Amino acid sequence: MPTVFLSHRELAEMLQISTYTLAKWRRSGIGPEYFCCENTIRYDPQQVALWVEKQRCVRLANRGLRNRGIRVTPASEGVAMHG
C-alpha cells in the first residue's frame, strides 16, 4: 500500500498546533522532516512519529535535569548543560 503523506494543515491539526507554529518550526529547522512536492509541503507520517517520540524523550530528560538545577539549551543548538 502506498504511503499517504500529510499536508501542512493536516499535521498542524494532528499535533494540535497552529499552521503558523508549524511553519516557524520548519523555518527554524526544529520541526519534523518534510519535503516539497510540486510546491506543496508534505510530511511522511513515519518520520513524524519518530520526531514526536524523540521530542517526548528529550522533554522528559530535560525535566529531570532542570529539577536538579541544571539549565539545558534546546536540542537544535546542540547538547549543552550548564550547572
C-alpha positions in Angstrom: 0.0 0.0 0.0 1.5 3.4 -0.9 2.3 5.9 1.9 -0.2 8.7 2.3 1.7 11.9 3.1 0.3 14.6 5.4 -0.2 18.2 4.4 0.9 21.2 6.4 -2.6 21.7 7.7 -3.2 18.0 8.5 -0.1 17.8 10.5 -0.8 21.0 12.4 -4.2 19.7 13.3 -2.8 16.3 14.3 -0.2 18.0 16.6 -2.9 20.4 17.9 -0.8 23.5 17.0 -1.3 26.3 14.5 -0.1 26.2 11.0 1.9 29.3 11.9 3.8 27.4 14.6 4.5 24.5 12.3 5.8 26.9 9.6 8.0 28.6 12.2 9.4 25.2 13.3 10.1 24.3 9.7 12.0 27.6 9.1 14.0 27.1 12.3 14.8 23.5 11.5 13.3 22.1 14.7 10.1 20.5 13.3 9.7 17.1 11.7 11.3 16.3 8.3 9.4 17.4 5.3 9.7 17.5 1.5 8.2 19.6 -1.3 6.1 18.0 -4.0 5.0 20.4 -6.7 5.4 23.4 -4.4 3.4 21.8 -1.7 4.9 20.8 1.7 4.4 17.2 2.7 5.3 15.1 5.8 5.9 11.4 6.0 3.8 10.0 8.9 6.5 7.6 9.8 9.1 10.4 10.1 6.6 12.5 12.1 6.1 9.6 14.5 9.8 9.3 15.0 10.2 13.0 15.5 7.3 13.1 18.1 8.9 10.2 20.0 12.3 11.9 20.0 10.7 15.2 21.4 8.9 13.3 24.1 12.2 11.7 25.3 14.1 14.9 25.3 11.5 16.8 27.2 11.3 14.1 29.9 15.1 14.0 30.2 15.4 17.8 30.4 12.7 18.0 33.1 14.8 15.8 35.3 17.9 17.9 34.7 16.1 21.1 35.4 14.7 19.7 38.7 18.4 19.4 39.7 19.2 23.0 38.9 20.8 22.3 35.5 19.9 24.5 32.6 19.6 22.7 29.3 19.7 24.5 25.9 17.4 23.4 23.1 18.5 20.3 21.1 18.6 22.5 17.9 21.5 24.3 19.4 23.4 21.1 20.3 23.6 19.4 23.6 24.7 21.8 26.3 24.1 21.6 30.1 25.0 24.4 32.4 25.4 23.7 36.2 
